[in-house]
Amino acid sequence: MSIRDIVEGKKQWRAHVARVKALPPDYRIVYQEMQRYLFKVGPTDLVDGGLLPGIVDFFEEGVAAGKGVLEVTGTDVAAFCDDLIKGTRTYADIYQESLTR
């Protein structure tokens, strides 16, 4: 990984954070909780993948449609996150495998 890749990655992350900050407060709170949850148990390629920007896209569509955040995600946000990462290798899977060894 070169310095240029690191700088580009930081630019992309800052742009992502700016998009999150532009969301209404209820969407922003739910996004931050989802991000915390996904960083804890989420897919191993979370940072490199498009999951987090995809969530922001989805939330921006919900805002544009005039929906509340729980209308978009449902009342069980953890289940919504679990559905998003279904079928992908997660840190929780790695931890479970280490316990069974």
URNOR-V108598 format. One record per residue. PHI is phi in radians with two decimals (* if undefined). NEAR is the number of other C-alpha atoms within 10 Angstrom. D_LAST is the distance of its C-alpha to the last C-alpha in whole Angstrom. Layout:
PHI NEAR D_LAST
PHI NEAR D_LAST
This chain:
* 5 33
-1.57 7 36
-1.06 8 38
-1.06 9 40
-1.12 10 37
-1.14 11 36
-1.10 11 39
-1.11 12 39
-1.08 14 36
-1.14 12 37
-1.09 12 40
-1.12 12 38
-1.14 14 36
-1.11 12 40
-1.12 12 41
-1.11 15 38
-1.09 13 39
-1.11 11 42
-1.13 15 42
-1.13 23 40
-1.13 13 43
-1.38 12 45
-1.23 16 44
-1.05 14 45
-0.94 12 44
-1.16 11 42
-1.14 23 40
-1.10 18 39
-1.11 15 38
-1.14 16 36
-1.05 20 35
-1.10 12 34
-1.18 14 32
-1.11 19 30
-1.08 17 29
-1.04 12 28
-1.09 15 25
-1.19 22 25
-1.16 15 24
-1.38 12 21
-2.10 18 19
-1.22 24 21
-1.13 21 21
-1.19 17 20
-1.77 13 23
-1.04 15 25
-1.21 13 27
-1.44 9 28
-1.47 11 29
-1.84 10 32
-1.13 17 30
-1.12 18 32
-1.09 15 35
-1.14 11 35
-1.13 17 35
-1.11 19 38
-0.99 14 40
-1.06 14 39
-1.17 24 40
-1.11 18 43
-1.13 13 44
-1.09 18 44
-1.11 16 46
-1.08 9 48
-1.45 9 49
1.35 10 49
-1.64 12 46
-1.34 15 44
-1.10 21 41
-1.31 14 40
-1.24 10 42
-1.43 16 40
-1.64 18 36
1.59 12 37
-1.35 11 36
-1.75 9 32
-1.18 18 32
-1.10 15 28
-1.14 11 28
-1.05 15 30
-1.11 18 27
-1.06 14 25
-1.15 10 27
-1.13 15 28
-1.80 16 24
-1.01 12 23
1.51 9 22
-1.89 12 21
-1.26 14 17
-2.05 20 17
-1.13 17 16
-1.11 14 15
-1.09 15 13
-1.08 12 11
-1.11 11 10
-1.04 11 9
-1.10 10 6
-1.19 9 5
-1.27 8 6
-1.41 6 4
-1.31 5 0
